[in-house]
Amino acid sequence: MGLISVDDALRAICSGAARRPEVLEDVGACDGLVLAANLHARRNQPPFAASSMDGYAVRRANVENLPTELAVVGEAAAGRG
């Protein structure tokens, strides 16, 4: 499946949603409101364990004497498990 435009994605998402007159249009106006019932996602996104932040992992022993030079020994690219 190739990439689709943002407009096409919004149409696909909204095509399954029923518009209700009491729904607020302005997300900012929802501050402080509480859902009337629990809401649960149908699936995890991403569908695998992934870090939510970019960064580097280092051993303390390797950075006790700075400056130092470290070797990159692995990579976890975005979107890959």
All heavy atoms as a GROMACS GRO file, in nm:
protein
  582
    1MET      N    1   0.085  -0.118   0.000
    1MET     CA    2   0.000   0.000   0.000
    1MET      C    3   0.089   0.124   0.000
    1MET      O    4   0.181   0.135   0.080
    1MET     CB    5  -0.089  -0.002   0.123
    1MET     CG    6  -0.179   0.117   0.132
    1MET     SD    7  -0.289   0.098   0.273
    1MET     CE    8  -0.352   0.260   0.283
    2GLY      N    9   0.061   0.216  -0.089
    2GLY     CA   10   0.139   0.339  -0.097
    2GLY      C   11   0.086   0.445  -0.003
    2GLY      O   12  -0.014   0.427   0.065
    3LEU      N   13   0.156   0.557   0.001
    3LEU     CA   14   0.113   0.668   0.084
    3LEU      C   15  -0.009   0.735   0.024
    3LEU      O   16  -0.026   0.739  -0.098
    3LEU     CB   17   0.226   0.770   0.097
    3LEU     CG   18   0.353   0.721   0.167
    3LEU    CD1   19   0.458   0.830   0.163
    3LEU    CD2   20   0.323   0.682   0.310
    4ILE      N   21  -0.095   0.789   0.109
    4ILE     CA   22  -0.211   0.864   0.062
    4ILE      C   23  -0.201   1.005   0.118
    4ILE      O   24  -0.127   1.031   0.213
    4ILE     CB   25  -0.344   0.797   0.103
    4ILE    CG1   26  -0.358   0.791   0.256
    4ILE    CG2   27  -0.355   0.658   0.042
    4ILE    CD1   28  -0.492   0.741   0.303
    5SER      N   29  -0.277   1.095   0.061
    5SER     CA   30  -0.272   1.234   0.106
    5SER      C   31  -0.341   1.247   0.242
    5SER      O   32  -0.419   1.160   0.284
    5SER     CB   33  -0.343   1.324   0.005
    5SER     OG   34  -0.483   1.300   0.009
    6VAL      N   35  -0.313   1.357   0.310
    6VAL     CA   36  -0.376   1.383   0.439
    6VAL      C   37  -0.526   1.394   0.422
    6VAL      O   38  -0.604   1.340   0.502
    6VAL     CB   39  -0.318   1.512   0.503
    6VAL    CG1   40  -0.397   1.552   0.626
    6VAL    CG2   41  -0.171   1.494   0.536
    7ASP      N   42  -0.572   1.461   0.316
    7ASP     CA   43  -0.716   1.474   0.292
    7ASP      C   44  -0.782   1.338   0.273
    7ASP      O   45  -0.890   1.313   0.327
    7ASP     CB   46  -0.743   1.563   0.170
    7ASP     CG   47  -0.713   1.710   0.198
    7ASP    OD1   48  -0.716   1.749   0.317
    7ASP    OD2   49  -0.687   1.784   0.103
    8ASP      N   50  -0.717   1.248   0.196
    8ASP     CA   51  -0.773   1.114   0.176
    8ASP      C   52  -0.775   1.037   0.307
    8ASP      O   53  -0.870   0.963   0.335
    8ASP     CB   54  -0.692   1.037   0.071
    8ASP     CG   55  -0.716   1.089  -0.070
    8ASP    OD1   56  -0.815   1.162  -0.092
    8ASP    OD2   57  -0.635   1.057  -0.159
    9ALA      N   58  -0.671   1.053   0.389
    9ALA     CA   59  -0.666   0.984   0.518
    9ALA      C   60  -0.779   1.034   0.609
    9ALA      O   61  -0.846   0.954   0.674
    9ALA     CB   62  -0.531   1.006   0.584
   10LEU      N   63  -0.800   1.165   0.613
   10LEU     CA   64  -0.908   1.219   0.695
   10LEU      C   65  -1.045   1.170   0.648
   10LEU      O   66  -1.131   1.136   0.728
   10LEU     CB   67  -0.903   1.372   0.694
   10LEU     CG   68  -0.791   1.434   0.775
   10LEU    CD1   69  -0.784   1.584   0.751
   10LEU    CD2   70  -0.807   1.403   0.923
   11ARG      N   71  -1.064   1.165   0.517
   11ARG     CA   72  -1.191   1.113   0.464
   11ARG      C   73  -1.211   0.967   0.505
   11ARG      O   74  -1.320   0.927   0.544
   11ARG     CB   75  -1.196   1.127   0.312
   11ARG     CG   76  -1.248   1.262   0.266
   11ARG     CD   77  -1.279   1.262   0.116
   11ARG     NE   78  -1.159   1.258   0.035
   11ARG     CZ   79  -1.081   1.364   0.010
   11ARG    NH1   80  -1.113   1.482   0.059
   11ARG    NH2   81  -0.973   1.354  -0.065
   12ALA      N   82  -1.105   0.887   0.496
   12ALA     CA   83  -1.115   0.745   0.534
   12ALA      C   84  -1.147   0.729   0.682
   12ALA      O   85  -1.230   0.646   0.720
   12ALA     CB   86  -0.985   0.673   0.499
   13ILE      N   87  -1.083   0.810   0.766
   13ILE     CA   88  -1.107   0.802   0.910
   13ILE      C   89  -1.250   0.847   0.942
   13ILE      O   90  -1.322   0.782   1.018
   13ILE     CB   91  -1.006   0.888   0.987
   13ILE    CG1   92  -0.866   0.826   0.975
   13ILE    CG2   93  -1.046   0.905   1.133
   13ILE    CD1   94  -0.754   0.916   1.020
   14CYS      N   95  -1.290   0.958   0.885
   14CYS     CA   96  -1.420   1.016   0.919
   14CYS      C   97  -1.538   0.944   0.855
   14CYS      O   98  -1.651   0.959   0.900
   14CYS     CB   99  -1.422   1.164   0.880
   14CYS     SG  100  -1.308   1.263   0.979
   15SER      N  101  -1.512   0.864   0.753
   15SER     CA  102  -1.623   0.795   0.686
   15SER      C  103  -1.693   0.696   0.778
   15SER      O  104  -1.810   0.668   0.761
   15SER     CB  105  -1.573   0.723   0.560
   15SER     OG  106  -1.488   0.614   0.596
   16GLY      N  107  -1.623   0.646   0.879
   16GLY     CA  108  -1.683   0.552   0.972
   16GLY      C  109  -1.736   0.617   1.098
   16GLY      O  110  -1.786   0.550   1.187
   17ALA      N  111  -1.726   0.748   1.108
   17ALA     CA  112  -1.770   0.818   1.228
   17ALA      C  113  -1.904   0.887   1.203
   17ALA      O  114  -1.925   0.949   1.101
   17ALA     CB  115  -1.666   0.922   1.268
   18ALA      N  116  -1.994   0.872   1.297
   18ALA     CA  117  -2.124   0.940   1.288
   18ALA      C  118  -2.112   1.076   1.355
   18ALA      O  119  -2.061   1.086   1.466
   18ALA     CB  120  -2.232   0.857   1.356
   19ARG      N  121  -2.154   1.180   1.288
   19ARG     CA  122  -2.148   1.314   1.346
   19ARG      C  123  -2.264   1.331   1.442
   19ARG      O  124  -2.378   1.302   1.411
   19ARG     CB  125  -2.156   1.419   1.236
   19ARG     CG  126  -2.147   1.560   1.291
   19ARG     CD  127  -2.127   1.660   1.182
   19ARG     NE  128  -1.993   1.659   1.130
   19ARG     CZ  129  -1.891   1.725   1.185
   19ARG    NH1  130  -1.911   1.795   1.293
   19ARG    NH2  131  -1.773   1.722   1.132
   20ARG      N  132  -2.230   1.378   1.561
   20ARG     CA  133  -2.331   1.403   1.661
   20ARG      C  134  -2.332   1.552   1.692
   20ARG      O  135  -2.227   1.613   1.709
   20ARG     CB  136  -2.300   1.323   1.787
   20ARG     CG  137  -2.307   1.172   1.760
   20ARG     CD  138  -2.265   1.091   1.878
   20ARG     NE  139  -2.346   1.127   1.994
   20ARG     CZ  140  -2.332   1.070   2.112
   20ARG    NH1  141  -2.244   0.975   2.128
   20ARG    NH2  142  -2.406   1.107   2.213
   21PRO      N  143  -2.447   1.612   1.700
   21PRO     CA  144  -2.454   1.757   1.717
   21PRO      C  145  -2.390   1.806   1.846
   21PRO      O  146  -2.344   1.918   1.854
   21PRO     CB  147  -2.604   1.788   1.715
   21PRO     CG  148  -2.673   1.657   1.732
   21PRO     CD  149  -2.578   1.549   1.690
   22GLU      N  150  -2.385   1.722   1.949
   22GLU     CA  151  -2.328   1.768   2.075
   22GLU      C  152  -2.176   1.758   2.081
   22GLU      O  153  -2.114   1.796   2.179
   22GLU     CB  154  -2.390   1.694   2.194
   22GLU     CG  155  -2.356   1.547   2.202
   22GLU     CD  156  -2.449   1.455   2.122
   22GLU    OE1  157  -2.526   1.504   2.039
   22GLU    OE2  158  -2.444   1.335   2.146
   23VAL      N  159  -2.115   1.706   1.976
   23VAL     CA  160  -1.969   1.693   1.973
   23VAL      C  161  -1.908   1.830   1.949
   23VAL      O  162  -1.949   1.904   1.862
   23VAL     CB  163  -1.924   1.594   1.862
   23VAL    CG1  164  -1.773   1.595   1.848
   23VAL    CG2  165  -1.975   1.454   1.895
   24LEU      N  166  -1.807   1.863   2.029
   24LEU     CA  167  -1.740   1.992   2.014
   24LEU      C  168  -1.647   1.990   1.893
   24LEU      O  169  -1.576   1.894   1.871
   24LEU     CB  170  -1.659   2.024   2.140
   24LEU     CG  171  -1.738   2.037   2.269
   24LEU    CD1  172  -1.643   2.049   2.387
   24LEU    CD2  173  -1.830   2.156   2.262
   25GLU      N  174  -1.647   2.095   1.816
   25GLU     CA  175  -1.560   2.106   1.699
   25GLU      C  176  -1.419   2.149   1.739
   25GLU      O  177  -1.323   2.112   1.677
   25GLU     CB  178  -1.618   2.208   1.600
   25GLU     CG  179  -1.749   2.166   1.539
   25GLU     CD  180  -1.732   2.052   1.440
   25GLU    OE1  181  -1.626   2.042   1.378
   25GLU    OE2  182  -1.827   1.974   1.426
   26ASP      N  183  -1.408   2.229   1.844
   26ASP     CA  184  -1.281   2.285   1.885
   26ASP      C  185  -1.218   2.198   1.993
   26ASP      O  186  -1.267   2.191   2.106
   26ASP     CB  187  -1.302   2.427   1.936
   26ASP     CG  188  -1.173   2.494   1.983
   26ASP    OD1  189  -1.064   2.441   1.954
   26ASP    OD2  190  -1.183   2.600   2.047
   27VAL      N  191  -1.109   2.129   1.960
   27VAL     CA  192  -1.043   2.040   2.056
   27VAL      C  193  -0.999   2.117   2.179
   27VAL      O  194  -1.006   2.068   2.291
   27VAL     CB  195  -0.924   1.967   1.990
   27VAL    CG1  196  -0.846   1.887   2.092
   27VAL    CG2  197  -0.972   1.879   1.877
   28GLY      N  198  -0.955   2.241   2.160
   28GLY     CA  199  -0.913   2.323   2.273
   28GLY      C  200  -1.024   2.348   2.374
   28GLY      O  201  -0.998   2.369   2.493
   29ALA      N  202  -1.147   2.342   2.330
   29ALA     CA  203  -1.261   2.363   2.420
   29ALA      C  204  -1.285   2.242   2.509
   29ALA      O  205  -1.368   2.246   2.599
   29ALA     CB  206  -1.386   2.394   2.338
   30CYS      N  207  -1.216   2.132   2.487
   30CYS     CA  208  -1.234   2.009   2.564
   30CYS      C  209  -1.153   2.008   2.693
   30CYS      O  210  -1.168   1.916   2.773
   30CYS     CB  211  -1.197   1.887   2.480
   30CYS     SG  212  -1.302   1.867   2.335
   31ASP      N  213  -1.067   2.105   2.712
   31ASP     CA  214  -0.982   2.109   2.831
   31ASP      C  215  -1.067   2.104   2.956
   31ASP      O  216  -1.160   2.182   2.973
   31ASP     CB  217  -0.896   2.236   2.829
   31ASP     CG  218  -0.794   2.239   2.942
   31ASP    OD1  219  -0.747   2.131   2.983
   31ASP    OD2  220  -0.762   2.349   2.990
   32GLY      N  221  -1.038   2.008   3.043
   32GLY     CA  222  -1.111   1.995   3.168
   32GLY      C  223  -1.232   1.905   3.162
   32GLY      O  224  -1.289   1.872   3.264
   33LEU      N  225  -1.272   1.862   3.042
   33LEU     CA  226  -1.386   1.772   3.030
   33LEU      C  227  -1.344   1.628   3.055
   33LEU      O  228  -1.228   1.592   3.041
   33LEU     CB  229  -1.449   1.783   2.890
   33LEU     CG  230  -1.505   1.920   2.852
   33LEU    CD1  231  -1.564   1.917   2.712
   33LEU    CD2  232  -1.609   1.966   2.952
   34VAL      N  233  -1.438   1.545   3.093
   34VAL     CA  234  -1.412   1.404   3.124
   34VAL      C  235  -1.507   1.319   3.042
   34VAL      O  236  -1.625   1.352   3.026
   34VAL     CB  237  -1.435   1.378   3.276
   34VAL    CG1  238  -1.412   1.232   3.309
   34VAL    CG2  239  -1.344   1.467   3.359
   35LEU      N  240  -1.457   1.206   2.990
   35LEU     CA  241  -1.542   1.115   2.915
   35LEU      C  242  -1.648   1.054   3.006
   35LEU      O  243  -1.623   1.027   3.123
   35LEU     CB  244  -1.460   1.002   2.853
   35LEU     CG  245  -1.366   1.041   2.740
   35LEU    CD1  246  -1.281   0.920   2.699
   35LEU    CD2  247  -1.444   1.092   2.621
   36ALA      N  248  -1.766   1.028   2.951
   36ALA     CA  249  -1.875   0.969   3.028
   36ALA      C  250  -1.853   0.819   3.047
   36ALA      O  251  -1.910   0.758   3.137
   36ALA     CB  252  -2.008   0.993   2.958
   37ALA      N  253  -1.770   0.758   2.962
   37ALA     CA  254  -1.743   0.614   2.971
   37ALA      C  255  -1.597   0.591   2.932
   37ALA      O  256  -1.537   0.672   2.864
   37ALA     CB  257  -1.836   0.536   2.879
   38ASN      N  258  -1.542   0.478   2.977
   38ASN     CA  259  -1.405   0.445   2.941
   38ASN      C  260  -1.392   0.426   2.791
   38ASN      O  261  -1.484   0.377   2.725
   38ASN     CB  262  -1.360   0.317   3.012
   38ASN     CG  263  -1.340   0.338   3.160
   38ASN    OD1  264  -1.316   0.449   3.205
   38ASN    ND2  265  -1.349   0.231   3.237
   39LEU      N  266  -1.280   0.464   2.738
   39LEU     CA  267  -1.251   0.451   2.595
   39LEU      C  268  -1.129   0.362   2.580
   39LEU      O  269  -1.028   0.384   2.646
   39LEU     CB  270  -1.223   0.589   2.535
   39LEU     CG  271  -1.190   0.596   2.388
   39LEU    CD1  272  -1.311   0.554   2.306
   39LEU    CD2  273  -1.146   0.736   2.350
   40HIS      N  274  -1.140   0.259   2.497
   40HIS     CA  275  -1.030   0.165   2.478
   40HIS      C  276  -0.994   0.158   2.331
   40HIS      O  277  -1.083   0.150   2.245
   40HIS     CB  278  -1.070   0.025   2.527
   40HIS     CG  279  -1.102   0.021   2.673
   40HIS    ND1  280  -1.006   0.016   2.770
   40HIS    CD2  281  -1.221   0.024   2.739
   40HIS    CE1  282  -1.063   0.016   2.889
   40HIS    NE2  283  -1.193   0.021   2.873
   41ALA      N  284  -0.864   0.159   2.303
   41ALA     CA  285  -0.817   0.146   2.165
   41ALA      C  286  -0.839   0.002   2.119
   41ALA      O  287  -0.826  -0.092   2.196
   41ALA     CB  288  -0.669   0.182   2.156
   42ARG      N  289  -0.870  -0.015   1.991
   42ARG     CA  290  -0.890  -0.149   1.936
   42ARG      C  291  -0.758  -0.219   1.910
   42ARG      O  292  -0.752  -0.340   1.899
   42ARG     CB  293  -0.970  -0.140   1.806
   42ARG     CG  294  -1.112  -0.095   1.829
   42ARG     CD  295  -1.192  -0.099   1.700
   42ARG     NE  296  -1.326  -0.047   1.725
   42ARG     CZ  297  -1.390   0.033   1.645
   42ARG    NH1  298  -1.335   0.070   1.531
   42ARG    NH2  299  -1.509   0.076   1.675
   43ARG      N  300  -0.651  -0.141   1.895
   43ARG     CA  301  -0.520  -0.200   1.872
   43ARG      C  302  -0.413  -0.103   1.919
   43ARG      O  303  -0.438   0.016   1.936
   43ARG     CB  304  -0.500  -0.235   1.725
   43ARG     CG  305  -0.499  -0.113   1.636
   43ARG     CD  306  -0.480  -0.150   1.492
   43ARG     NE  307  -0.479  -0.029   1.412
   43ARG     CZ  308  -0.456  -0.027   1.285
   43ARG    NH1  309  -0.431  -0.138   1.221
   43ARG    NH2  310  -0.458   0.086   1.219
   44ASN      N  311  -0.293  -0.155   1.940
   44ASN     CA  312  -0.180  -0.072   1.979
   44ASN      C  313  -0.121  -0.004   1.856
   44ASN      O  314  -0.123  -0.062   1.747
   44ASN     CB  315  -0.071  -0.157   2.045
   44ASN     CG  316  -0.114  -0.209   2.179
   44ASN    OD1  317  -0.195  -0.148   2.247
   44ASN    ND2  318  -0.060  -0.322   2.217
   45GLN      N  319  -0.069   0.113   1.873
   45GLN     CA  320  -0.001   0.181   1.763
   45GLN      C  321   0.124   0.246   1.818
   45GLN      O  322   0.113   0.333   1.903
   45GLN     CB  323  -0.092   0.285   1.698
   45GLN     CG  324  -0.036   0.350   1.576
   45GLN     CD  325  -0.005   0.250   1.465
   45GLN    OE1  326  -0.068   0.147   1.454
   45GLN    NE2  327   0.093   0.279   1.383
   46PRO      N  328   0.241   0.207   1.780
   46PRO     CA  329   0.270   0.104   1.681
   46PRO      C  330   0.238  -0.036   1.736
   46PRO      O  331   0.232  -0.053   1.857
   46PRO     CB  332   0.420   0.119   1.654
   46PRO     CG  333   0.475   0.179   1.777
   46PRO     CD  334   0.365   0.266   1.834
   47PRO      N  335   0.220  -0.133   1.647
   47PRO     CA  336   0.181  -0.268   1.691
   47PRO      C  337   0.297  -0.351   1.745
   47PRO      O  338   0.294  -0.472   1.739
   47PRO     CB  339   0.122  -0.328   1.563
   47PRO     CG  340   0.192  -0.259   1.453
   47PRO     CD  341   0.218  -0.119   1.502
   48PHE      N  342   0.400  -0.287   1.794
   48PHE     CA  343   0.515  -0.356   1.853
   48PHE      C  344   0.574  -0.266   1.961
   48PHE      O  345   0.546  -0.146   1.965
   48PHE     CB  346   0.622  -0.388   1.746
   48PHE     CG  347   0.662  -0.269   1.664
   48PHE    CD1  348   0.757  -0.178   1.710
   48PHE    CD2  349   0.604  -0.246   1.540
   48PHE    CE1  350   0.793  -0.068   1.636
   48PHE    CE2  351   0.640  -0.136   1.464
   48PHE     CZ  352   0.735  -0.046   1.512
   49ALA      N  353   0.654  -0.324   2.049
   49ALA     CA  354   0.718  -0.245   2.155
   49ALA      C  355   0.819  -0.149   2.093
   49ALA      O  356   0.907  -0.192   2.018
   49ALA     CB  357   0.788  -0.337   2.255
   50ALA      N  358   0.804  -0.021   2.116
   50ALA     CA  359   0.893   0.078   2.056
   50ALA      C  360   0.917   0.192   2.156
   50ALA      O  361   0.832   0.223   2.237
   50ALA     CB  362   0.831   0.136   1.929
   51SER      N  363   1.032   0.251   2.146
   51SER     CA  364   1.063   0.366   2.229
   51SER      C  365   0.984   0.486   2.178
   51SER      O  366   0.965   0.503   2.058
   51SER     CB  367   1.213   0.395   2.220
   51SER     OG  368   1.242   0.517   2.285
   52SER      N  369   0.942   0.569   2.269
   52SER     CA  370   0.868   0.688   2.227
   52SER      C  371   0.959   0.808   2.210
   52SER      O  372   0.913   0.918   2.182
   52SER     CB  373   0.760   0.721   2.330
   52SER     OG  374   0.820   0.747   2.455
   53MET      N  375   1.089   0.788   2.226
   53MET     CA  376   1.182   0.899   2.214
   53MET      C  377   1.309   0.855   2.142
   53MET      O  378   1.347   0.740   2.147
   53MET     CB  379   1.220   0.951   2.353
   53MET     CG  380   1.101   0.992   2.437
   53MET     SD  381   1.150   1.038   2.600
   53MET     CE  382   1.173   1.212   2.577
   54ASP      N  383   1.372   0.952   2.077
   54ASP     CA  384   1.502   0.926   2.016
   54ASP      C  385   1.609   0.944   2.123
   54ASP      O  386   1.592   1.019   2.218
   54ASP     CB  387   1.530   1.026   1.903
   54ASP     CG  388   1.439   1.004   1.784
   54ASP    OD1  389   1.394   0.891   1.765
   54ASP    OD2  390   1.416   1.101   1.711
   55GLY      N  391   1.721   0.876   2.104
   55GLY     CA  392   1.829   0.897   2.199
   55GLY      C  393   1.935   0.789   2.186
   55GLY      O  394   1.933   0.708   2.093
   56TYR      N  395   2.026   0.790   2.277
   56TYR     CA  396   2.135   0.693   2.281
   56TYR      C  397   2.137   0.628   2.418
   56TYR      O  398   2.109   0.693   2.519
   56TYR     CB  399   2.270   0.762   2.257
   56TYR     CG  400   2.286   0.814   2.117
   56TYR    CD1  401   2.249   0.943   2.083
   56TYR    CD2  402   2.338   0.732   2.017
   56TYR    CE1  403   2.264   0.990   1.955
   56TYR    CE2  404   2.353   0.778   1.888
   56TYR     CZ  405   2.316   0.908   1.858
   56TYR     OH  406   2.331   0.954   1.730
   57ALA      N  407   2.172   0.501   2.422
   57ALA     CA  408   2.193   0.431   2.549
   57ALA      C  409   2.342   0.411   2.566
   57ALA      O  410   2.411   0.369   2.473
   57ALA     CB  411   2.121   0.296   2.546
   58VAL      N  412   2.393   0.445   2.683
   58VAL     CA  413   2.536   0.429   2.711
   58VAL      C  414   2.554   0.363   2.847
   58VAL      O  415   2.466   0.370   2.933
   58VAL     CB  416   2.610   0.565   2.708
   58VAL    CG1  417   2.602   0.630   2.573
   58VAL    CG2  418   2.559   0.658   2.816
   59ARG      N  419   2.667   0.300   2.864
   59ARG     CA  420   2.705   0.244   2.994
   59ARG      C  421   2.775   0.353   3.074
   59ARG      O  422   2.861   0.424   3.022
   59ARG     CB  423   2.796   0.124   2.976
   59ARG     CG  424   2.725   0.004   2.918
   59ARG     CD  425   2.818  -0.115   2.899
   59ARG     NE  426   2.885  -0.148   3.025
   59ARG     CZ  427   3.016  -0.173   3.035
   59ARG    NH1  428   3.094  -0.170   2.930
   59ARG    NH2  429   3.070  -0.202   3.152
   60ARG      N  430   2.739   0.366   3.201
   60ARG     CA  431   2.801   0.468   3.286
   60ARG      C  432   2.953   0.457   3.286
   60ARG      O  433   3.024   0.557   3.279
   60ARG     CB  434   2.746   0.456   3.427
   60ARG     CG  435   2.802   0.559   3.521
   60ARG     CD  436   2.743   0.546   3.658
   60ARG     NE  437   2.804   0.645   3.744
   60ARG     CZ  438   2.755   0.679   3.861
   60ARG    NH1  439   2.646   0.622   3.906
   60ARG    NH2  440   2.815   0.770   3.934
   61ALA      N  441   3.002   0.335   3.291
   61ALA     CA  442   3.148   0.314   3.295
   61ALA      C  443   3.215   0.372   3.171
   61ALA      O  444   3.330   0.413   3.176
   61ALA     CB  445   3.179   0.165   3.307
   62ASN      N  446   3.143   0.378   3.059
   62ASN     CA  447   3.201   0.429   2.934
   62ASN      C  448   3.201   0.581   2.925
   62ASN      O  449   3.261   0.637   2.834
   62ASN     CB  450   3.128   0.371   2.814
   62ASN     CG  451   3.150   0.222   2.798
   62ASN    OD1  452   3.234   0.164   2.866
   62ASN    ND2  453   3.074   0.160   2.711
   63VAL      N  454   3.130   0.647   3.016
   63VAL     CA  455   3.123   0.793   3.008
   63VAL      C  456   3.168   0.861   3.138
   63VAL      O  457   3.144   0.979   3.158
   63VAL     CB  458   2.981   0.841   2.971
   63VAL    CG1  459   2.945   0.800   2.829
   63VAL    CG2  460   2.877   0.791   3.069
   64GLU      N  461   3.235   0.787   3.224
   64GLU     CA  462   3.283   0.847   3.349
   64GLU      C  463   3.396   0.946   3.326
   64GLU      O  464   3.410   1.043   3.399
   64GLU     CB  465   3.326   0.737   3.446
   64GLU     CG  466   3.207   0.668   3.509
   64GLU     CD  467   3.246   0.563   3.612
   64GLU    OE1  468   3.353   0.502   3.599
   64GLU    OE2  469   3.166   0.544   3.704
   65ASN      N  470   3.477   0.925   3.224
   65ASN     CA  471   3.588   1.015   3.193
   65ASN      C  472   3.559   1.086   3.060
   65ASN      O  473   3.577   1.027   2.954
   65ASN     CB  474   3.720   0.937   3.184
   65ASN     CG  475   3.754   0.871   3.315
   65ASN    OD1  476   3.750   0.935   3.419
   65ASN    ND2  477   3.787   0.743   3.311
   66LEU      N  478   3.511   1.209   3.070
   66LEU     CA  479   3.476   1.285   2.950
   66LEU      C  480   3.583   1.387   2.919
   66LEU      O  481   3.649   1.436   3.010
   66LEU     CB  482   3.340   1.353   2.972
   66LEU     CG  483   3.223   1.258   2.994
   66LEU    CD1  484   3.098   1.337   3.025
   66LEU    CD2  485   3.202   1.168   2.874
   67PRO      N  486   3.603   1.428   2.797
   67PRO     CA  487   3.532   1.377   2.679
   67PRO      C  488   3.578   1.237   2.642
   67PRO      O  489   3.687   1.194   2.681
   67PRO     CB  490   3.569   1.477   2.570
   67PRO     CG  491   3.701   1.530   2.611
   67PRO     CD  492   3.702   1.528   2.762
   68THR      N  493   3.496   1.166   2.569
   68THR     CA  494   3.528   1.031   2.525
   68THR      C  495   3.466   1.008   2.389
   68THR      O  496   3.383   1.086   2.343
   68THR     CB  497   3.477   0.926   2.626
   68THR    OG1  498   3.527   0.800   2.589
   68THR    CG2  499   3.325   0.922   2.630
   69GLU      N  500   3.504   0.903   2.323
   69GLU     CA  501   3.448   0.868   2.192
   69GLU      C  502   3.385   0.730   2.205
   69GLU      O  503   3.446   0.637   2.258
   69GLU     CB  504   3.559   0.864   2.087
   69GLU     CG  505   3.505   0.854   1.946
   69GLU     CD  506   3.614   0.874   1.842
   69GLU    OE1  507   3.687   0.975   1.853
   69GLU    OE2  508   3.624   0.790   1.752
   70LEU      N  509   3.261   0.718   2.161
   70LEU     CA  510   3.186   0.593   2.171
   70LEU      C  511   3.153   0.541   2.032
   70LEU      O  512   3.132   0.619   1.940
   70LEU     CB  513   3.057   0.614   2.249
   70LEU     CG  514   3.072   0.672   2.391
   70LEU    CD1  515   2.936   0.707   2.448
   70LEU    CD2  516   3.145   0.573   2.480
   71ALA      N  517   3.144   0.411   2.020
   71ALA     CA  518   3.105   0.348   1.893
   71ALA      C  519   2.956   0.320   1.893
   71ALA      O  520   2.899   0.275   1.993
   71ALA     CB  521   3.182   0.218   1.873
   72VAL      N  522   2.889   0.348   1.781
   72VAL     CA  523   2.748   0.312   1.765
   72VAL      C  524   2.745   0.164   1.727
   72VAL      O  525   2.804   0.123   1.627
   72VAL     CB  526   2.681   0.398   1.656
   72VAL    CG1  527   2.537   0.351   1.632
   72VAL    CG2  528   2.684   0.544   1.694
   73VAL      N  529   2.677   0.082   1.808
   73VAL     CA  530   2.679  -0.062   1.785
   73VAL      C  531   2.543  -0.116   1.738
   73VAL      O  532   2.530  -0.234   1.708
   73VAL     CB  533   2.723  -0.141   1.911
   73VAL    CG1  534   2.867  -0.104   1.946
   73VAL    CG2  535   2.630  -0.115   2.028
   74GLY      N  536   2.443  -0.031   1.728
   74GLY     CA  537   2.312  -0.077   1.681
   74GLY      C  538   2.223   0.041   1.650
   74GLY      O  539   2.252   0.155   1.686
   75GLU      N  540   2.114   0.011   1.583
   75GLU     CA  541   2.018   0.115   1.544
   75GLU      C  542   1.879   0.056   1.539
   75GLU      O  543   1.862  -0.058   1.497
   75GLU     CB  544   2.056   0.169   1.406
   75GLU     CG  545   1.961   0.275   1.355
   75GLU     CD  546   2.000   0.323   1.215
   75GLU    OE1  547   2.114   0.370   1.198
   75GLU    OE2  548   1.916   0.310   1.125
   76ALA      N  549   1.782   0.132   1.582
   76ALA     CA  550   1.642   0.094   1.570
   76ALA      C  551   1.573   0.203   1.490
   76ALA      O  552   1.538   0.308   1.544
   76ALA     CB  553   1.579   0.079   1.709
   77ALA      N  554   1.557   0.180   1.363
   77ALA     CA  555   1.497   0.281   1.274
   77ALA      C  556   1.348   0.296   1.302
   77ALA      O  557   1.280   0.201   1.340
   77ALA     CB  558   1.520   0.242   1.129
   78ALA      N  559   1.298   0.417   1.282
   78ALA     CA  560   1.155   0.445   1.303
   78ALA      C  561   1.069   0.354   1.216
   78ALA      O  562   1.100   0.331   1.099
   78ALA     CB  563   1.127   0.592   1.270
   79GLY      N  564   0.964   0.301   1.275
   79GLY     CA  565   0.871   0.218   1.201
   79GLY      C  566   0.911   0.072   1.189
   79GLY      O  567   0.842  -0.008   1.128
   80ARG      N  568   1.020   0.035   1.251
   80ARG     CA  569   1.064  -0.104   1.245
   80ARG      C  570   1.063  -0.162   1.386
   80ARG      O  571   1.093  -0.096   1.482
   80ARG     CB  572   1.205  -0.113   1.188
   80ARG     CG  573   1.208  -0.063   1.046
   80ARG     CD  574   1.334  -0.106   0.977
   80ARG     NE  575   1.334  -0.051   0.841
   80ARG     CZ  576   1.440  -0.004   0.783
   80ARG    NH1  577   1.556  -0.007   0.842
   80ARG    NH2  578   1.432   0.044   0.661
   81GLY      N  579   1.033  -0.289   1.395
   81GLY     CA  580   1.030  -0.356   1.525
   81GLY      C  581   1.168  -0.386   1.578
   81GLY      O  582   1.267  -0.376   1.509
   0.00000   0.00000   0.00000
